[in-house]
Amino acid sequence: MANSTNGLDGAMMTFDASQLNSVLAEYLLPNTVVLFIYMVVGLLGNITVILMYTYRIKANKDDRFFIPFLAFFDLLACTIGCTFAISLNLLPIQFMSDVKCKVLWYLNMCTTLNATLMLIVIAVQRYLKVCRPFGAQMTLRKKHIALAVVLLTSSVTAVPATFFYGEIEVVNRQTNVTGFRCGRYNSDQLSSYLSAFNIVLLLMAIFGISSITFLYIQVGRSIYRQVNFRQRFRSSAAVPTDKKPESSTPDSGVESDSNPKVSDVFYDANRREVDDALKNDKPDDRKYSKDSMFSDDEHEIALNNSLKKKNMDNQNREIDANRHRGNRKRKGSIFRVKGMDFNTCIRQYKYSFLFMVISSVFILSFTPRMVIMILEAMDKDFWDNLPDSYIRLCLFFYRLYILNNVINPFLYAAFDVRFRQEIKKLCQRS
């Protein structure tokens, strides 16, 4: 928060420390209200997510495995981050506890790193499931190890904060009022170490954002290739014959399915093979990790990959047969089949898209804080030299990263139908 207590000078020339603190706290009231809303919504939302995915939603645990843990980290980051920020707003020059300051700085940094590192782990899991379905997957043991690494890394990384932050004395140059706030030490002896620490945090942030972006680009490309393959196969399989069906009127546009076509035979045979594989597939028969319980999207990717050669052979035969058919009806069928694939794409790949959106929100909400961190590293008096009219705006963007911890429960509801159903049941009972 700002070191500056030299603003609003005309109204505080005769104030003591308590009165000056009240004036500054009132000035920061809009930011405090926003933080309070963050805390309430994040608290209720993430608790609901933890309870639902732990006790109510049991199916498809592999795709949903990390959701309760991410919600728990979001809950801690939101609660501790908002509590800490609100205390700084309410006690801008009367924060008189060095121990509390150090503890809050440590917990705030630690919980923020937990949630961030968790997103990287989830991105790796989605990459392995979608882009490397036949390769090594994250087993239950590996997932637990990943969680332990996340906790250990964040706990160790946040330790230096206890040396660089604490209770510091501030003096208002106009009123000569002396107060105390929780902030960064201005010691020349620590300046070089603090700069190194900030550089490490900045590099970690850049690495995390770059890794998440790269992994989800690969996931998106893999999904696109899979959907594109399905469209090419189904479009050729769904092409109608030039002969007008007897059961439809000339202008009705309704096709009869009473006479099966060569393309229909090929398509139905392969579609039945995929459906049978989906129905009869057992965990012991899979080529994946033992504890994997695959969602429709990743599991079907694996099955379709194993059937790709046969599908391509059938597709080539269908294309030869379709060359003698009308192009106008072909275009209509392709459009219809592509529309069907587009409408079901989000549903089939819902968890991959869910975590893509969550990560995108994180990047957008954390970028302003990263920019301000760079400005702080370049100018240690950044907050002191900031005009009063910009303090509230900068503080809003500086703490915007908390929004990522708050909004995630709404994203779960948007992408997970089962989660929405359980919420509706809960509301109906109450």
C-alpha positions in Angstrom: 0.0 0.0 0.0 1.0 3.6 -0.4 3.6 5.1 1.9 2.2 8.4 1.1 0.5 10.3 3.9 1.3 13.6 2.4 -2.0 13.8 0.4 -5.2 15.4 1.5 -3.0 17.9 3.3 -5.4 20.8 3.5 -7.8 18.9 5.7 -5.4 17.4 8.1 -3.0 20.1 9.2 -4.1 19.8 12.9 -4.8 16.0 13.0 -3.2 13.6 15.3 -2.3 10.0 14.3 -5.7 8.6 15.0 -7.6 11.3 13.1 -5.2 11.1 10.2 -5.7 7.3 10.1 -9.5 7.8 10.0 -9.2 10.2 7.1 -7.0 7.9 5.1 -9.2 4.9 5.8 -12.2 6.8 4.6 -10.4 7.8 1.4 -9.7 4.1 0.8 -13.3 3.0 1.6 -14.3 2.2 -2.0 -11.3 -0.2 -2.3 -12.3 -1.7 1.1 -15.9 -2.3 -0.1 -14.6 -4.1 -3.2 -12.3 -6.3 -1.1 -15.2 -7.1 1.2 -17.3 -8.2 -1.7 -14.4 -10.3 -3.0 -14.1 -12.0 0.4 -17.8 -12.8 0.9 -18.4 -14.1 -2.6 -15.1 -16.1 -2.7 -15.8 -17.6 0.7 -19.3 -18.8 -0.1 -18.4 -19.9 -3.6 -15.3 -21.9 -2.9 -16.8 -23.5 0.2 -19.7 -24.7 -2.0 -17.3 -26.1 -4.6 -15.3 -28.0 -2.0 -18.4 -29.5 -0.4 -20.0 -30.4 -3.8 -17.0 -32.0 -5.4 -16.0 -33.8 -2.2 -19.3 -35.2 -1.0 -21.9 -34.9 -3.8 -20.1 -35.3 -7.2 -18.3 -38.7 -7.2 -18.2 -39.5 -10.9 -15.3 -38.8 -13.3 -12.8 -38.2 -10.5 -9.8 -38.0 -12.7 -10.9 -34.9 -14.5 -12.3 -33.4 -11.3 -9.5 -34.5 -9.1 -7.8 -31.1 -8.7 -11.0 -29.0 -8.5 -11.5 -29.3 -4.7 -7.8 -28.6 -4.1 -7.8 -25.6 -6.4 -11.0 -24.4 -4.6 -9.3 -24.8 -1.2 -6.3 -22.8 -2.3 -8.6 -20.2 -3.8 -10.5 -20.1 -0.5 -7.3 -19.5 1.4 -5.9 -16.9 -1.0 -9.2 -15.0 -1.2 -9.8 -15.0 2.6 -6.2 -14.2 3.6 -5.6 -11.8 0.8 -8.8 -9.8 1.4 -8.3 -9.8 5.2 -4.8 -8.5 4.8 -5.7 -5.9 2.3 -8.7 -4.7 4.3 -6.5 -4.4 7.4 -4.0 -2.3 5.4 -6.8 0.0 4.3 -8.3 0.4 7.7 -5.0 0.9 9.5 -2.9 2.8 7.0 -0.7 4.5 9.7 -1.7 2.6 12.8 -0.6 -1.0 12.1 1.4 -1.5 15.2 2.5 -5.2 15.2 5.6 -6.3 13.4 4.8 -10.0 14.0 1.3 -9.8 12.6 2.6 -7.9 9.6 5.3 -10.5 8.8 2.8 -13.4 9.3 0.2 -11.8 7.0 2.7 -11.0 4.3 4.0 -14.6 4.4 0.5 -16.2 4.3 -0.7 -13.9 1.6 2.3 -14.7 -0.6 2.2 -18.4 0.2 -1.5 -18.8 -0.6 -1.2 -16.8 -3.8 1.7 -19.0 -5.0 -0.3 -22.1 -4.1 -3.2 -21.2 -6.3 -0.8 -20.1 -9.1 1.3 -23.3 -9.1 -1.8 -25.4 -9.0 -2.9 -24.0 -12.3 0.5 -25.0 -13.8 0.0 -28.6 -12.5 -3.5 -28.7 -14.0 -2.2 -27.4 -17.3 0.3 -30.3 -17.4 -2.4 -32.8 -16.6 -4.6 -31.5 -19.4 -1.6 -31.6 -21.8 -0.8 -35.2 -21.0 -4.5 -36.4 -21.3 -5.3 -34.6 -24.5 -1.9 -34.4 -26.4 -0.3 -37.5 -25.1 -3.2 -39.9 -24.4 -1.0 -43.1 -24.9 1.9 -41.7 -23.0 2.7 -41.5 -19.3 -0.2 -40.0 -17.3 -0.5 -38.5 -13.9 -1.3 -41.4 -11.6 -2.9 -40.8 -8.2 0.6 -41.0 -6.6 2.0 -38.5 -9.0 -0.9 -36.1 -8.3 -0.3 -36.3 -4.6 3.4 -35.7 -5.2 2.5 -32.7 -7.3 0.4 -31.3 -4.5 3.2 -31.8 -2.1 5.6 -30.0 -4.4 3.2 -27.1 -4.8 2.9 -26.7 -1.0 6.6 -27.0 -0.4 7.6 -24.6 -3.2 5.2 -21.9 -2.2 6.1 -22.3 1.5 9.8 -21.9 0.9 9.5 -19.2 -1.7 7.5 -17.0 0.6 10.0 -17.2 3.5 12.2 -14.2 2.4 9.1 -11.9 2.7 9.5 -12.1 6.5 12.8 -10.4 6.2 11.8 -7.7 3.8 8.4 -6.7 5.2 7.2 -5.6 8.7 6.1 -2.7 10.8 7.8 0.5 9.6 7.6 4.1 10.8 6.0 6.8 8.5 6.0 10.5 9.0 3.6 12.9 7.3 5.8 15.8 6.1 3.0 18.4 6.4 1.4 17.5 9.7 4.5 16.0 11.4 2.4 13.1 12.5 4.2 9.9 13.1 2.5 6.6 12.4 3.2 2.9 11.7 2.2 0.8 8.8 2.8 -2.7 7.5 5.1 -2.5 4.5 8.5 -3.0 2.9 11.6 -2.0 4.8 13.6 0.9 3.3 17.0 -0.3 4.6 19.9 0.2 2.2 21.4 -3.0 3.5 18.4 -5.0 2.3 17.8 -3.2 -1.0 20.0 -5.4 -3.1 18.5 -8.6 -1.6 15.0 -7.2 -2.0 15.7 -6.5 -5.6 16.9 -10.0 -6.2 13.8 -11.4 -4.4 11.5 -9.3 -6.6 13.4 -10.5 -9.7 12.9 -14.1 -8.7 9.1 -13.5 -8.1 8.9 -11.7 -11.5 10.7 -14.6 -13.3 8.4 -17.1 -11.6 5.3 -15.2 -12.7 6.6 -15.0 -16.3 7.5 -18.7 -16.3 4.1 -19.6 -14.9 2.2 -17.5 -17.4 4.4 -18.7 -20.3 4.1 -22.4 -19.3 0.3 -22.2 -19.0 -0.1 -20.4 -22.3 2.2 -22.8 -24.1 0.5 -26.0 -22.7 -3.0 -24.8 -23.5 -2.0 -23.8 -27.0 -0.9 -27.4 -27.5 -4.2 -28.6 -26.0 -6.2 -26.3 -28.3 -4.3 -27.5 -31.3 -4.8 -31.1 -30.4 -8.6 -30.6 -29.9 -8.8 -28.7 -33.2 -7.1 -31.6 -35.1 -9.4 -34.1 -33.5 -12.5 -32.2 -34.3 -11.3 -31.5 -37.8 -10.7 -35.2 -38.4 -14.2 -36.0 -37.2 -15.7 -33.4 -39.4 -13.9 -34.7 -42.5 -14.9 -38.3 -41.8 -18.5 -37.5 -40.9 -19.0 -35.0 -43.7 -18.2 -37.7 -46.3 -20.2 -40.3 -44.4 -23.3 -38.1 -44.3 -23.4 -37.1 -48.0 -26.9 -37.9 -49.5 -27.5 -39.5 -52.9 -28.7 -37.5 -55.8 -31.9 -39.5 -56.0 -34.8 -37.7 -54.4 -36.3 -39.7 -51.6 -39.8 -41.0 -52.2 -41.0 -40.1 -48.8 -40.4 -36.4 -49.1 -41.9 -33.7 -51.1 -39.8 -32.0 -53.8 -39.4 -28.8 -51.7 -39.5 -30.2 -48.2 -35.8 -30.6 -47.8 -36.4 -33.7 -45.6 -34.3 -36.7 -46.5 -35.6 -40.2 -46.2 -33.6 -42.7 -44.2 -35.6 -45.7 -45.5 -32.9 -46.7 -48.1 -29.4 -47.0 -46.5 -26.6 -45.5 -48.6 -23.1 -46.8 -49.0 -21.7 -43.9 -46.9 -24.3 -44.6 -44.2 -23.1 -48.2 -43.9 -19.5 -47.2 -43.5 -20.4 -44.4 -41.0 -22.7 -46.5 -39.0 -20.3 -49.4 -38.8 -17.5 -47.2 -37.5 -19.8 -45.2 -35.2 -21.1 -48.4 -33.7 -17.5 -49.6 -33.2 -16.7 -46.4 -31.3 -19.9 -46.6 -29.3 -19.3 -50.3 -28.4 -15.8 -49.5 -27.4 -17.1 -46.7 -25.1 -19.7 -49.0 -23.6 -17.5 -52.1 -23.1 -14.3 -50.3 -22.1 -13.1 -51.2 -18.6 -10.5 -49.6 -16.5 -8.3 -52.7 -16.7 -8.3 -52.7 -20.5 -7.1 -49.1 -20.9 -3.6 -48.2 -21.9 -3.6 -45.4 -19.4 -2.8 -45.0 -15.7 -4.5 -47.2 -13.3 -6.5 -44.5 -11.5 -7.6 -42.7 -14.6 -11.3 -42.2 -15.1 -11.5 -40.5 -18.4 -14.0 -37.9 -19.5 -15.8 -38.3 -22.8 -13.3 -36.0 -24.6 -10.0 -37.5 -23.7 -11.3 -41.1 -23.7 -12.8 -40.7 -27.1 -9.6 -39.1 -28.4 -7.8 -42.3 -27.5 -10.4 -44.6 -29.0 -10.6 -42.5 -32.2 -6.8 -42.5 -32.5 -6.8 -46.3 -32.3 -9.5 -46.5 -35.0 -8.0 -43.7 -37.2 -6.4 -46.0 -39.7 -9.6 -48.0 -40.3 -11.7 -44.8 -40.5 -9.3 -43.3 -43.1 -9.6 -46.4 -45.3 -13.4 -46.2 -45.1 -13.3 -42.5 -45.7 -11.2 -43.0 -48.9 -13.8 -45.6 -50.2 -16.6 -43.2 -49.4 -14.9 -40.3 -51.2 -14.7 -42.4 -54.3 -18.4 -43.2 -54.1 -19.3 -39.6 -53.3 -17.6 -38.2 -56.4 -20.6 -39.3 -58.5 -23.1 -37.4 -56.3 -24.4 -33.8 -56.4 -22.3 -31.0 -54.9 -25.2 -28.9 -53.8 -26.6 -31.6 -51.4 -23.1 -32.4 -50.3 -22.5 -28.8 -49.2 -25.7 -28.9 -47.2 -24.8 -32.1 -45.4 -21.3 -30.9 -44.6 -22.7 -27.7 -43.1 -25.1 -29.7 -41.0 -22.5 -32.2 -39.8 -20.0 -29.4 -39.0 -22.7 -27.6 -37.1 -23.3 -30.7 -35.0 -19.6 -31.0 -34.2 -19.4 -27.3 -33.3 -22.4 -27.5 -30.9 -21.0 -30.6 -29.1 -17.4 -29.5 -29.0 -17.6 -27.5 -25.8 -19.5 -30.4 -24.1 -17.1 -33.1 -25.1 -14.0 -31.0 -24.1 -15.6 -29.2 -21.2 -12.9 -29.8 -18.6 -10.1 -28.7 -21.0 -12.0 -25.6 -21.9 -12.9 -25.0 -18.2 -9.3 -24.9 -17.1 -8.3 -22.9 -20.2 -10.8 -20.1 -19.2 -9.7 -20.3 -15.5 -6.1 -19.9 -16.6 -7.0 -17.0 -18.9 -8.8 -15.2 -16.1 -5.7 -15.7 -13.9 -3.4 -14.2 -16.5 -5.6 -11.2 -17.2 -6.1 -10.5 -13.5 -2.5 -11.0 -12.5 -0.9 -9.0 -15.3 -1.7 -5.6 -13.7 0.0 -6.6 -10.4 3.0 -7.9 -12.3 3.3 -4.5 -14.1 3.1 -2.6 -10.8 5.7 -5.0 -9.3 8.1 -4.0 -12.1 7.4 -0.4 -11.4 8.1 -0.9 -7.7 11.4 -2.7 -8.5 12.4 0.2 -10.7 11.4 2.9 -8.2 11.4 2.1 -4.5 9.4 5.3 -3.8 6.7 4.4 -6.4 3.8 4.6 -3.9 5.2 7.7 -2.2 5.4 9.6 -5.4 2.0 8.5 -6.7 -0.6 11.3 -6.7 -3.5 10.8 -4.4 -5.9 10.7 -7.3 -4.3 7.6 -8.6 -3.8 5.7 -5.4 -7.2 4.1 -5.3 -7.0 3.1 -9.0 -3.6 1.6 -8.6 -4.6 -0.3 -5.5 -7.6 -1.7 -7.3 -5.4 -3.1 -10.1 -2.7 -4.2 -7.6 -5.3 -6.4 -5.9 -7.2 -7.5 -9.0 -5.5 -10.9 -8.9 -7.9 -11.8 -6.0 -10.7 -11.8 -8.6 -9.3 -15.0 -10.1 -9.9 -16.8 -6.7 -13.4 -15.4 -6.5 -14.7 -16.1 -10.0 -13.6 -19.7 -10.4 -16.8 -21.2 -8.7 -18.9 -19.4 -11.3 -16.8 -21.0 -14.1 -17.3 -24.4 -12.6 -21.0 -23.8 -12.7 -20.8 -22.6 -16.3 -19.0 -25.7 -17.6 -20.0 -28.5 -15.3 -23.7 -29.5 -15.7 -23.5 -31.9 -12.7 -22.3 -29.1 -10.5 -25.2 -26.9 -11.6 -27.7 -29.7 -11.0 -26.4 -30.2 -7.4 -26.6 -26.4 -6.8 -30.3 -26.4 -8.0 -31.1 -29.4 -5.7 -29.5 -27.5 -2.8 -31.5 -24.4 -3.5 -34.8 -26.3 -3.9 -34.3 -28.0 -0.6 -33.7 -24.7 1.2 
